[in-house]
Amino acid sequence: MQTNPNFFKSIFNGRNAVIAIPYIWLLLLFLLPFIYVLKISFAETIYARPPYSSLLIWGDSWLPSIKASFDNYLFLFSDSLYIKAYLSSLKIAFISTILTLIIGYSIAYSVARAPTRWRGILLMLVILPFWTSFLIRVYAWIGILKTEGLLNLALMSIGIIEQPLMIMNTDLAVYIGIVYSYLPFMILPLYANLEKMDMSLLEAAADLGCRPFKAFWTVTVPLSLSGIIAGCFLVFIPVMGEFVIPDLLGGSETLMIGKVLWTEFFYNRDWPVASAVAILLLAILVVPIMLYQRSQEKAIS
Amino acid sequence: MKKFGSFNIFSLIVGFSFLYIPIILLILFSFNESRLVTVWGGFSTKWYGELLQNQGIKDAAWVTIKVAFFSSTIATILGTIAGLVMTRFGNFKGRTLFSGMIYAPMVMPEVIIGLSTLLMFVALAIDRGIFTVTLAHITFSMCYVAVVVQSRMSSYDDSLTEAALDLGCTPFRTFTLITLPIILPAVISGWLLSFTLSLDDLVIASFTSGPGSTTLPMKIYSMVRLGVTPEINAVSTILVGVVTLGVITASLIGRRQKQQTPKAQHT
């Protein structure tokens, strides 16, 4: 068979080379690693370096036999800790997404309705904490929320409470930390949406006798729906696997799957179980991630 | 225009207090004389002095700066190309997968990215260290750069590039002479964003670093686990200061660029 030289020419042209540079990088360093996680999630934990068994056993025959086990996944379903951690992560991610949406919407709305010359500086004030270290922002809350912390000192000195509030190391502290850390991710897409909104629509509603509150629900909210969706995905998906916040602000009874994965990997050194935990988390998140990608592509085009 | 109502003023005051009071308190207590973080014992800069004596923090800061510099520079190059591909290359084979790989790392939980990248490095027997952390940081940073560049690309008129190509300019020269100057503010803010993302990352660095490549967030994290101390406040204040300066510089560059662009288009 004769190979058409133009075929190779068309593959190795400049255009494809430009596409290939970032494409191959992401294939090798983003996609390929997942294949290794998947592979190791079927391996067994052994005391060796690396601490997992090989899936391919080279025996007498020239073909290796495959030795994969579903034990790690069975283990995740047999120990209620893991199921509880997944459910608890879903609950925490869901509630904190709603809380962030409510708080973020009111801030984004007010920034978008502020006088034009103020908007730039207000928006910058929203973005600034987003650039500041996540770890530092979570750390800042420890000094405020702990039993002998600044919040309790302030409330007790005013006389609102007599006994210090136990907020640190509870789920409440985790919610505060998540809402605080993820607020800019919610505000930015909402603002981008609300700022573009055609104000004459609200005027039309008012002229036709619609009360402001009803106009908000029937005009403003539906028009900002794409911002709401983007913001909720940007909060919900990463919070599902959050580690730093439950680790530093949560207590021993705060179960989140990101923390479980961390513990399996760093403390129990059980890499196959940690991999199985990651694969299941990925399975839960793959649909939201694809929906997010689609909503972003629609926003661009 | 409608009146800026009292609800808006209230939500801005409450919202910004919530966003800023914790950071302001953190900075305030880094200048506290007392070792207790909650009791004010007078103004002092002694914790900054102690920071300079702390070799562990200095080493970690140096590692972090090296990783952040190299990863953000390479991520900016790769991300700019990726942003270009997403906006100006139309539909090519595997475009959906490509855009999936651009958007997914931005929302993907860090523990998953960290674990998977590490497992690949171990399977390929690549020694963990500054090099592996840098590779991992490039990968997620370039996605942010791609999105920033992409939004700038889709907001400017393509006719200039078409004109240049029609007049016989090569695609590469068209890029360096026309596209790059126009998207430069996005490229610069992409670099700054990558730099701070790398500076901040704890989770992915914890998985992918090896002995001798402890980054500053990893060092701060291990200190935080031992308790709240004024040294942590001091090192945090320095980081917050550096980032704030960077963001303000970037926005000033962006504003100047914005004022120049319309002029440039008319001449």
Interface residues (C-beta under 8 A of the other chain):
Chain A: G14 R15 N16 V18 I19 I21 P22 Y23 W25 L26 L27 L29 F30 L31 L32 P33 F34 Y36 V37 K39 I40 P50 I103 S106 I107 Y109 S110 V111 R113 A114 P115 L122 M124 L125 V126 I127 L128 P129 W131 T132 S133 F134 L135 I136 R137 Y139 A140 W141 I142 G143 I144 K146 E148 G149 L150 L153 Y180 L183 M199 L202 F233 L234 I237 P238 M240 G241 E242 F243 V244 L248 G258 L261 W262 F265 F266 W271 A274 S275 A278 L281 L282 L285 P288 I289 M290 Y292 Q293 Q296 E297 I300
Chain B: M1 K2 F4 F7 N8 I9 S11 L12 G15 F16 F18 L19 Y20 P22 I23 L25 L26 F29 V37 T38 L78 G79 I81 A82 L84 V85 M86 T87 F89 F92 G94 F98 S99 G100 M101 I102 Y103 A104 P105 M106 V107 M108 P109 E110 V111 I112 I113 L115 S116 T117 L119 M120 V122 A123 L135 A136 I138 T139 M142 A146 Q150 S151 S154 P171 F172 L193 T196 L199 D200 L202 V203 S206 F207 P217 I220 Y221 V224 V228 I232 S236 L239 V240 V243 T244 G246 V247 I248 S251
